[in-house]
Structure formats: structure tokens, C-alpha cells
Amino acid sequence: MRLSPQEFIDLDLEVHKVLRGVPLNDVSVVDLPGGGAARTIEDVRARLRPPESSSSSALVRALFWLRGALGKLFGWDPVEEGLPPESYVHQVPSELARRSSVQPGTREGPFRALYVLQGEAVSEIRNATVHAFSCMAIRPTAEGHRLYWAVYVKPVSRWTSAYMALIEPFRRFFVYPTLLRQLRDAWRAAYAEPDAATEHGGSTA
């Protein structure tokens, strides 16, 4: 579900400094039940599935196929060698880079990782339409954990606002709900609370 940005902004996160000045586009949340106190953002990342994977709905796969086809047709997604000067990998402080479990600048599909900490991960994607950033942060709750997923968008041309407005209904009503539902289902499958009787060696017969 969508969230008022203030709850996310109030979290003690490195992203607020690294992406200072970059517009926060929206924040979504999903509550993940159980898992115990030791869960980290890596547990989330391990259970995320690419939206174009076979586990996604046919509509979501079709939307990503269409975006890929348009990108090839209009040259929106050039493959860059090395780190372009516009990359925010250059904005990651050396101390933060040392704490990251993933080398800043590592390719992860169409994204580049900026950093990955125990409770927070940030990546970027830059093409001819947008320079966008994904921040995922996890915090414990009474029932398990809450995942915050924030998207920042920095314009790259006069078309960025129109492009974001065009894809907004698909992001809001199809792509994000599908990805977050799949994540919650995978989390439950991995960290479901055992049946109390089984846990204590009892019988359910």
C-alpha cells in the first residue's frame, strides 16, 4: 500500500543524506509477518523476484515486455561501460561504502547498487527517460517486520514528468501490488510460524 512519505522520512536512514535534493516520488509499505529479530534487508532481497519473471502475472510481464521493446525501438536504455559521471555511486561516502555488503556500482539487472546495509538498500537506474532510485528499508514490528519501498526520481529531460505520469497507473495498480504480494507470500513461506503442537512435539490427531 502507499504510505505518507513522512513516516519514511522520519526513519534514521543513510539515504536521506546520500539522495539529499533528489525528489521523493512515492513510498509503499508491506508488513511481513514473523521472521524473528535477526532478519535483514538481505532476507528481503533474496525473496524478491524480477517483475518479468514467470511468477509475475501475465499483465505485469506484458507491461515489462512492452517497456523493453519501446526502449530498444527508441534507444532509451543504452548500456554504459564503467560508471557514468552522473551516477550517485560517486556520492556514496567512503565510510558508507566500506559498510556495504555489496560493492557500490555493482550491476543488479538494469540497476546499480549504491549500497546494501543490514536494514537498508539503495540502487539506481539511469536511462533516457529517468534517473530513478529505489530504497528498501526494513524495521521490526510487533508482528514481524515492515518493509518500506521508496522511489526517488530525478528528471533527465523535459519528458521525464510526462513519462512518469504515463506509467503511474501501471506502477500503482499493477506492478507494485504484484511485487509486494509475491514478496509477502515468499516471506511467509520462509518464515511461517510452526504449528504450536508440532513445535512442542505434540500430536494434532
Backbone as JSON, one array per atom type, in Angstrom:
{
  "sequence": "MRLSPQEFIDLDLEVHKVLRGVPLNDVSVVDLPGGGAARTIEDVRARLRPPESSSSSALVRALFWLRGALGKLFGWDPVEEGLPPESYVHQVPSELARRSSVQPGTREGPFRALYVLQGEAVSEIRNATVHAFSCMAIRPTAEGHRLYWAVYVKPVSRWTSAYMALIEPFRRFFVYPTLLRQLRDAWRAAYAEPDAATEHGGSTA",
  "N": [[0.84, -1.19, 0.0], [0.32, 2.34, -0.5], [2.07, 4.93, 1.25], [2.1, 7.71, 3.49], [4.73, 9.94, 2.91], [6.05, 10.92, 5.19], [6.39, 9.14, 7.37], [8.36, 7.45, 6.4], [10.4, 9.32, 5.92], [11.02, 10.04, 8.5], [12.49, 7.92, 9.45], [15.67, 6.72, 10.56], [17.92, 6.82, 8.3], [20.5, 6.24, 5.88], [20.0, 7.02, 3.31], [18.7, 9.46, 3.27], [20.69, 11.33, 3.41], [22.45, 10.65, 1.32], [20.86, 10.9, -0.98], [20.06, 13.5, -0.82], [18.18, 16.26, -1.85], [17.21, 15.02, -4.11], [14.11, 14.44, -5.63], [11.57, 12.82, -3.76], [9.49, 10.42, -4.9], [7.42, 8.49, -4.3], [6.21, 6.34, -1.63], [5.9, 3.01, -0.68], [4.55, 0.39, 1.4], [4.85, -2.82, 2.99], [3.7, -5.19, 5.25], [5.45, -7.71, 6.87], [4.97, -10.78, 8.16], [6.2, -12.36, 11.16], [9.41, -14.07, 11.31], [11.39, -13.43, 13.14], [13.92, -11.71, 15.12], [16.33, -11.43, 13.79], [16.25, -10.84, 11.09], [17.18, -9.28, 8.01], [17.76, -6.74, 5.45], [18.84, -8.22, 3.41], [17.5, -10.63, 3.55], [15.08, -9.87, 2.54], [15.83, -9.05, -0.08], [16.63, -11.5, -1.09], [14.27, -12.74, -1.57], [12.86, -11.34, -3.38], [11.44, -11.19, -6.6], [12.21, -10.77, -10.05], [10.16, -8.52, -11.91], [9.54, -9.35, -14.46], [9.64, -12.05, -14.35], [8.52, -15.52, -14.43], [6.86, -15.9, -12.3], [5.39, -13.65, -11.96], [2.32, -11.86, -12.75], [0.56, -12.31, -15.87], [-0.12, -9.88, -17.0], [1.66, -8.03, -15.8], [4.1, -9.04, -16.73], [3.7, -8.61, -19.45], [3.6, -5.81, -19.52], [6.24, -5.13, -18.82], [7.59, -6.34, -20.9], [6.65, -4.76, -23.01], [7.68, -2.24, -22.26], [10.42, -2.81, -22.47], [10.6, -3.37, -25.21], [9.89, -0.89, -26.32], [11.98, 0.6, -25.31], [14.16, -0.46, -26.71], [13.41, 0.2, -29.32], [13.37, 3.03, -29.33], [15.82, 3.63, -28.31], [16.2, 4.08, -25.55], [17.59, 2.85, -23.48], [20.59, 2.69, -23.22], [23.55, 0.7, -22.9], [26.0, 1.3, -20.63], [29.5, 1.52, -20.35], [31.51, 1.13, -17.55], [31.37, 3.55, -14.82], [29.13, 6.14, -15.22], [29.52, 9.73, -15.09], [27.28, 10.88, -13.95], [26.3, 9.07, -12.14], [25.14, 8.19, -8.9], [26.71, 6.65, -7.36], [29.11, 7.87, -7.01], [28.47, 9.61, -5.03], [28.35, 8.25, -2.69], [29.57, 8.1, 0.51], [32.91, 7.21, 1.54], [33.13, 5.84, 3.97], [30.58, 4.78, 4.27], [30.49, 3.17, 2.01], [32.37, 1.23, 2.72], [30.97, -0.15, 4.66], [29.02, -1.4, 3.25], [27.54, -4.4, 2.1], [27.57, -5.09, -0.49], [29.5, -4.26, -3.29], [29.6, -0.87, -4.09], [28.15, 0.28, -7.09], [27.9, -2.14, -8.31], [26.39, -4.11, -10.8], [22.99, -4.97, -10.93], [20.88, -6.53, -12.57], [19.03, -4.22, -14.47], [19.73, -2.22, -12.75], [22.08, -0.37, -10.65], [23.78, -1.07, -7.71], [23.92, 1.12, -4.97], [24.49, 0.97, -2.23], [24.35, -1.59, 0.31], [23.07, -2.23, 3.35], [22.46, -3.64, 6.67], [19.82, -2.95, 7.31], [18.88, -1.53, 5.14], [18.8, -0.73, 1.68], [19.96, 0.65, -1.35], [19.53, 1.46, -4.75], [20.18, 2.4, -8.18], [18.87, 3.52, -11.36], [19.51, 4.64, -14.57], [18.48, 6.13, -17.51], [17.33, 7.16, -20.77], [14.92, 8.21, -20.07], [14.48, 8.51, -17.26], [16.23, 9.25, -14.17], [16.31, 7.21, -11.71], [15.79, 6.04, -8.33], [15.81, 3.37, -6.05], [14.88, 2.66, -2.81], [14.98, 0.41, -0.24], [13.91, -0.36, 2.98], [13.97, -1.99, 6.11], [12.2, -2.58, 9.09], [11.69, -3.73, 12.44], [8.55, -4.9, 13.76], [5.73, -5.35, 16.01], [4.49, -7.64, 15.1], [6.22, -8.72, 13.27], [7.94, -7.62, 10.64], [8.27, -4.48, 8.93], [8.39, -3.45, 5.64], [9.68, -0.79, 3.87], [9.4, 0.83, 0.81], [10.79, 3.04, -1.15], [10.71, 5.36, -3.82], [12.7, 7.44, -5.7], [12.93, 10.12, -8.0], [14.8, 11.67, -10.43], [14.73, 14.18, -12.78], [15.71, 13.77, -16.21], [15.28, 14.92, -18.58], [13.02, 17.07, -20.4], [10.95, 15.38, -20.8], [10.65, 13.65, -18.71], [8.74, 14.05, -16.61], [6.31, 13.69, -18.0], [6.62, 11.06, -18.83], [6.7, 9.69, -16.35], [4.13, 10.29, -15.43], [2.65, 8.9, -17.32], [3.26, 6.19, -16.83], [2.43, 5.89, -14.24], [-0.24, 4.86, -13.43], [0.09, 2.13, -14.04], [2.26, 1.36, -12.46], [1.22, 1.9, -9.88], [-1.18, 0.38, -9.63], [-0.77, -2.17, -10.65], [2.0, -3.19, -11.01], [3.55, -2.66, -8.57], [1.73, -3.64, -6.49], [1.69, -6.37, -7.27], [4.42, -7.19, -7.04], [4.91, -6.72, -4.29], [3.0, -8.37, -3.1], [3.91, -10.88, -3.96], [6.36, -10.91, -2.65], [5.54, -10.86, 0.08], [4.21, -13.32, 0.2], [6.35, -15.09, -0.33], [7.94, -14.53, 1.85], [6.31, -15.36, 3.98], [6.24, -18.09, 3.4], [8.88, -18.75, 3.91], [9.31, -18.01, 6.57], [7.2, -18.8, 8.16], [5.34, -19.24, 11.14], [5.84, -22.13, 13.07], [3.48, -24.82, 13.57], [1.98, -24.86, 16.73], [1.55, -27.24, 18.15], [3.1, -29.08, 16.76], [5.57, -27.94, 17.1], [6.07, -28.36, 19.81], [6.22, -31.03, 19.93], [3.84, -32.35, 20.05], [0.72, -33.99, 19.16], [-1.58, -33.66, 16.48], [-3.69, -35.24, 16.01]],
  "CA": [[0.0, 0.0, 0.0], [1.03, 3.61, -0.48], [2.25, 5.48, 2.59], [2.52, 9.11, 3.58], [6.19, 9.93, 2.94], [6.65, 11.39, 6.43], [6.84, 8.0, 8.19], [9.64, 7.02, 5.83], [11.38, 10.4, 6.12], [11.39, 10.06, 9.91], [13.4, 6.82, 9.76], [17.11, 7.04, 10.58], [18.44, 6.13, 7.12], [21.58, 6.91, 5.16], [19.51, 7.53, 2.03], [18.31, 10.86, 3.39], [21.88, 12.14, 3.15], [23.03, 10.33, 0.0], [19.99, 11.42, -2.04], [19.56, 14.83, -0.46], [17.89, 17.1, -3.01], [16.53, 14.25, -5.16], [12.69, 14.36, -5.26], [10.97, 11.55, -3.34], [8.29, 10.28, -5.72], [6.38, 7.81, -3.53], [6.63, 5.32, -0.68], [4.98, 1.9, -0.46], [4.93, -0.47, 2.52], [4.21, -4.12, 3.14], [4.02, -5.79, 6.54], [5.93, -9.08, 6.68], [4.75, -11.42, 9.47], [7.16, -13.32, 11.68], [10.78, -13.98, 10.85], [12.37, -13.28, 14.2], [14.62, -10.42, 15.21], [17.59, -11.41, 13.05], [16.05, -10.62, 9.67], [17.81, -8.08, 7.45], [17.34, -6.41, 4.1], [19.27, -9.3, 2.52], [16.42, -11.62, 3.52], [14.09, -9.32, 1.6], [16.38, -9.1, -1.43], [16.7, -12.9, -1.52], [12.93, -13.22, -1.89], [12.29, -10.53, -4.45], [11.53, -11.79, -7.92], [12.09, -9.77, -11.11], [8.77, -8.4, -12.36], [9.31, -10.04, -15.73], [9.79, -13.49, -14.15], [7.31, -16.31, -14.68], [5.99, -15.86, -11.13], [4.55, -12.45, -12.03], [1.1, -12.04, -13.54], [0.75, -12.14, -17.31], [-0.21, -8.46, -17.32], [2.91, -7.38, -15.41], [5.13, -9.47, -17.69], [3.42, -7.93, -20.71], [3.98, -4.41, -19.37], [7.69, -5.01, -18.87], [8.0, -6.65, -22.29], [6.36, -3.58, -23.82], [8.66, -1.19, -21.93], [11.68, -3.21, -23.06], [10.51, -3.22, -26.66], [9.94, 0.54, -26.63], [13.34, 1.06, -25.03], [15.02, -0.84, -27.84], [12.98, 0.93, -30.51], [13.73, 4.45, -29.24], [17.17, 3.81, -27.76], [16.12, 4.66, -24.21], [18.34, 2.11, -22.46], [21.94, 2.35, -23.65], [24.42, 0.02, -21.95], [27.18, 2.14, -20.42], [30.69, 0.88, -19.81], [32.03, 1.9, -16.42], [30.43, 4.4, -14.09], [28.97, 7.47, -15.81], [29.71, 10.79, -14.1], [26.01, 11.22, -13.29], [25.94, 8.03, -11.18], [25.22, 8.57, -7.5], [27.76, 5.87, -6.7], [30.14, 8.84, -6.65], [28.01, 10.37, -3.86], [28.36, 7.39, -1.51], [30.79, 8.35, 1.3], [33.79, 6.04, 1.63], [32.81, 5.1, 5.18], [29.37, 4.03, 3.97], [30.86, 2.14, 1.03], [33.06, 0.15, 3.43], [29.99, -0.92, 5.42], [28.09, -2.05, 2.34], [27.82, -5.81, 1.81], [27.7, -5.17, -1.95], [30.36, -3.2, -3.79], [28.86, 0.18, -4.79], [28.33, 0.26, -8.53], [27.65, -3.49, -8.83], [25.2, -4.26, -11.63], [21.95, -5.89, -10.49], [19.92, -6.36, -13.65], [19.16, -2.89, -15.05], [20.09, -1.29, -11.69], [23.38, -0.41, -10.0], [23.69, -0.92, -6.27], [24.69, 2.18, -4.32], [24.99, 0.31, -1.03], [23.44, -2.52, 0.97], [23.34, -2.37, 4.77], [21.58, -4.63, 7.28], [18.43, -2.52, 7.31], [18.63, -0.53, 4.09], [19.5, -0.94, 0.41], [19.63, 1.67, -2.34], [20.08, 1.24, -6.08], [19.78, 3.43, -9.15], [18.79, 3.2, -12.78], [19.51, 5.87, -15.36], [18.35, 5.93, -18.95], [16.92, 8.38, -21.47], [13.63, 8.68, -19.56], [14.55, 8.9, -15.85], [17.28, 8.8, -13.27], [15.47, 6.81, -10.58], [16.46, 5.37, -7.22], [14.97, 2.51, -5.22], [15.38, 2.45, -1.45], [14.22, -0.51, 0.59], [14.34, -0.34, 4.38], [13.19, -2.91, 6.92], [12.17, -2.27, 10.51], [10.88, -4.7, 13.19], [7.26, -4.51, 14.32], [5.26, -6.31, 16.99], [4.08, -8.87, 14.42], [7.25, -9.19, 12.35], [8.73, -6.53, 10.08], [7.64, -3.63, 7.93], [9.29, -3.06, 4.56], [9.42, 0.47, 3.19], [9.97, 0.86, -0.54], [10.71, 4.43, -1.61], [11.21, 5.62, -5.17], [13.1, 8.81, -5.97], [13.06, 10.34, -9.44], [15.48, 12.9, -10.83], [14.49, 14.37, -14.22], [16.86, 13.79, -17.12], [14.87, 15.71, -19.74], [11.68, 17.65, -20.24], [9.97, 14.31, -20.96], [10.6, 12.78, -17.53], [7.45, 14.19, -15.91], [5.27, 13.08, -18.81], [6.84, 9.62, -18.78], [6.27, 9.2, -15.04], [2.67, 10.37, -15.37], [2.11, 7.86, -18.18], [3.4, 4.85, -16.25], [1.96, 5.88, -12.86], [-1.32, 3.91, -13.15], [0.58, 0.75, -14.1], [3.07, 1.15, -11.25], [0.42, 1.96, -8.66], [-2.26, -0.58, -9.53], [-0.43, -3.5, -11.14], [3.37, -3.66, -10.79], [3.92, -2.68, -7.16], [0.95, -4.62, -5.73], [2.11, -7.72, -7.61], [5.73, -7.47, -6.46], [4.82, -6.77, -2.83], [2.24, -9.57, -2.74], [4.81, -12.02, -4.15], [7.35, -10.85, -1.57], [4.9, -11.27, 1.32], [3.96, -14.76, 0.12], [7.64, -15.77, -0.2], [8.38, -14.33, 3.24], [5.5, -16.26, 4.81], [6.68, -19.46, 3.13], [10.2, -18.96, 4.51], [9.37, -17.72, 7.99], [5.92, -19.09, 8.81], [5.44, -19.78, 12.48], [5.46, -23.55, 13.1], [2.29, -25.15, 14.34], [2.38, -24.95, 18.13], [1.59, -28.63, 18.59], [4.27, -29.71, 16.14], [6.77, -27.32, 17.7], [6.29, -28.93, 21.13], [6.24, -32.48, 19.85], [2.52, -32.9, 20.3], [0.01, -34.57, 18.03], [-2.8, -32.96, 16.1], [-4.7, -36.26, 15.75]],
  "C": [[0.87, 1.24, 0.0], [1.04, 4.16, 0.95], [2.55, 6.95, 2.5], [4.03, 9.14, 3.71], [6.79, 10.25, 4.31], [7.14, 10.24, 7.31], [8.19, 7.49, 7.7], [10.73, 8.06, 6.1], [11.87, 10.42, 7.56], [12.32, 8.92, 10.31], [14.84, 7.3, 9.71], [17.79, 6.22, 9.48], [19.53, 6.94, 6.46], [21.08, 7.57, 3.88], [19.14, 9.01, 2.1], [19.48, 11.8, 3.13], [22.41, 11.91, 1.73], [22.19, 10.93, -1.13], [19.39, 12.77, -1.67], [19.37, 15.67, -1.73], [17.23, 16.37, -4.16], [15.05, 14.1, -4.76], [12.26, 12.95, -4.9], [9.63, 11.43, -4.05], [7.14, 9.62, -4.96], [7.01, 6.79, -2.61], [5.53, 4.28, -0.56], [5.46, 1.1, 0.74], [4.23, -1.81, 2.39], [4.66, -4.67, 4.49], [4.3, -7.27, 6.33], [5.85, -9.8, 8.03], [5.88, -12.36, 9.86], [8.58, -13.05, 11.22], [11.81, -13.86, 11.94], [13.17, -12.01, 14.08], [15.84, -10.32, 14.31], [17.44, -11.09, 11.56], [16.63, -9.29, 9.23], [17.27, -7.82, 6.05], [17.78, -7.48, 3.1], [18.23, -10.41, 2.45], [15.3, -11.17, 2.58], [14.6, -9.48, 0.17], [16.41, -10.53, -1.98], [15.34, -13.42, -1.98], [12.2, -12.36, -2.91], [12.45, -11.25, -5.78], [11.41, -10.7, -8.97], [10.67, -9.7, -11.63], [8.49, -9.11, -13.66], [9.43, -11.55, -15.59], [8.46, -14.21, -14.32], [6.36, -16.29, -13.5], [5.09, -14.63, -11.12], [3.31, -12.74, -12.88], [1.42, -11.79, -15.01], [0.72, -10.66, -17.69], [1.08, -7.74, -16.98], [4.03, -7.77, -16.36], [4.95, -8.76, -19.02], [3.85, -6.46, -20.64], [5.49, -4.24, -19.45], [8.23, -5.39, -20.24], [7.79, -5.43, -23.17], [7.37, -2.47, -23.54], [10.03, -1.53, -22.53], [11.71, -3.03, -24.57], [10.58, -1.75, -27.06], [11.33, 1.11, -26.36], [14.3, 0.74, -26.15], [14.7, -0.01, -29.08], [13.48, 2.37, -30.48], [15.1, 4.7, -28.63], [17.19, 4.43, -26.38], [17.12, 4.06, -23.22], [19.74, 1.72, -22.94], [22.73, 1.67, -22.55], [25.72, 0.8, -21.84], [28.32, 1.31, -19.84], [31.24, 1.75, -18.68], [30.95, 2.75, -15.78], [30.32, 5.76, -14.76], [29.13, 8.53, -14.72], [28.44, 11.15, -13.35], [25.61, 10.21, -12.2], [26.11, 8.53, -9.75], [26.12, 7.63, -6.7], [28.87, 6.8, -6.24], [29.76, 9.64, -5.41], [28.04, 9.54, -2.57], [29.66, 7.64, -0.73], [31.61, 7.06, 1.46], [33.49, 5.2, 2.86], [31.57, 4.24, 4.97], [29.66, 2.9, 2.99], [31.55, 0.96, 1.71], [32.08, -0.72, 4.2], [29.05, -1.71, 4.53], [28.5, -3.5, 2.08], [27.93, -6.07, 0.31], [28.55, -4.0, -2.42], [29.53, -2.13, -4.51], [29.2, 0.2, -6.28], [28.09, -1.1, -9.15], [26.34, -3.51, -9.63], [24.27, -5.31, -11.02], [20.79, -5.77, -11.47], [20.12, -4.98, -14.27], [19.62, -1.83, -14.03], [21.58, -1.41, -11.34], [23.14, -0.24, -8.5], [24.51, 0.3, -5.83], [25.3, 1.66, -3.03], [23.91, -0.61, -0.49], [23.9, -2.66, 2.41], [22.38, -3.39, 5.37], [20.11, -4.23, 7.16], [18.02, -1.65, 6.15], [19.42, -0.88, 2.84], [19.01, 0.09, -0.6], [20.3, 1.32, -3.66], [19.55, 2.3, -7.02], [19.66, 2.84, -10.53], [18.72, 4.52, -13.53], [19.44, 5.52, -16.83], [17.86, 7.23, -19.58], [15.61, 8.95, -20.95], [13.71, 9.2, -18.13], [15.92, 8.57, -15.27], [16.56, 8.5, -11.96], [16.28, 6.0, -9.57], [15.43, 4.56, -6.44], [15.62, 2.35, -3.87], [14.44, 1.51, -0.74], [14.79, -0.48, 2.0], [13.41, -1.24, 5.18], [13.33, -2.53, 8.38], [11.29, -3.3, 11.23], [9.57, -4.07, 13.67], [6.85, -5.57, 15.34], [4.92, -7.66, 16.35], [5.14, -9.45, 13.5], [8.13, -8.05, 11.9], [7.88, -5.71, 9.13], [8.71, -3.25, 6.92], [8.8, -1.76, 3.93], [10.11, 0.43, 1.83], [9.73, 2.27, -1.1], [11.33, 4.55, -2.99], [11.47, 7.12, -5.31], [13.28, 8.96, -7.48], [13.7, 11.7, -9.7], [15.29, 13.07, -12.34], [15.79, 14.34, -15.02], [16.55, 14.6, -18.38], [13.5, 16.29, -19.46], [10.59, 16.59, -20.36], [9.8, 13.47, -19.71], [9.25, 12.86, -16.82], [6.32, 13.53, -16.68], [5.39, 11.56, -18.78], [6.35, 9.04, -17.46], [4.75, 9.24, -14.91], [2.03, 9.25, -16.2], [2.16, 6.49, -17.52], [2.83, 4.75, -14.83], [0.82, 4.9, -12.61], [-0.85, 2.45, -13.15], [1.42, 0.42, -12.88], [2.18, 1.0, -10.03], [-0.55, 0.78, -8.53], [-1.89, -2.0, -9.96], [0.96, -3.96, -10.69], [3.69, -3.75, -9.3], [3.07, -3.65, -6.34], [1.38, -6.06, -6.0], [3.43, -8.07, -6.94], [5.65, -7.6, -4.94], [4.02, -7.98, -2.35], [3.12, -10.82, -2.88], [5.85, -12.07, -3.03], [6.74, -11.34, -0.26], [4.64, -12.78, 1.33], [5.26, -15.55, 0.3], [8.17, -15.67, 1.22], [7.61, -15.29, 4.17], [5.94, -17.71, 4.63], [8.0, -19.76, 3.82], [10.17, -18.88, 6.03], [8.05, -17.95, 8.72], [6.16, -19.67, 10.19], [5.05, -21.25, 12.46], [4.2, -23.76, 13.92], [2.7, -25.44, 15.78], [2.49, -26.4, 18.59], [2.81, -29.34, 18.03], [5.54, -29.22, 16.79], [7.1, -27.98, 19.04], [6.23, -30.45, 21.14], [4.91, -33.14, 20.08], [1.91, -33.48, 19.05], [-1.24, -33.77, 17.76], [-3.94, -33.93, 15.84], [-5.78, -36.24, 16.83]]
}
